[in-house]
Amino acid sequence: MRPRRHLCYKICLQSLYNEYACNFEALDEEEICSRVPALMSGSWLAELKDRGIKILLEEDRPIDVLIGADVYGKL
């Protein structure tokens, strides 16, 4: 595979109440991976909701941003 050029973006994620911010750089890529399938519904979804855990994968969607463990650890 030949080397390719990528655009580099500086991203600042910030909590809703400005309590925390995390800065990192991300490279552009036309397609990160295949689409993420929707979750199968079940009683476990209601249990997560009761515990205050929100699940956003209720429909088949592409991956928009992929972060590494180094950034995830900061979040």
PyMOL commands that set and color helices and strands:
alter all, ss='L'
color gray80, all
select helices_A, chain A and resi 43-50+69-74
alter helices_A, ss='H'
color red, helices_A
select strands_A, chain A and resi 8-14+21-27
alter strands_A, ss='S'
color yellow, strands_A
deselect
rebuild
show_as cartoon
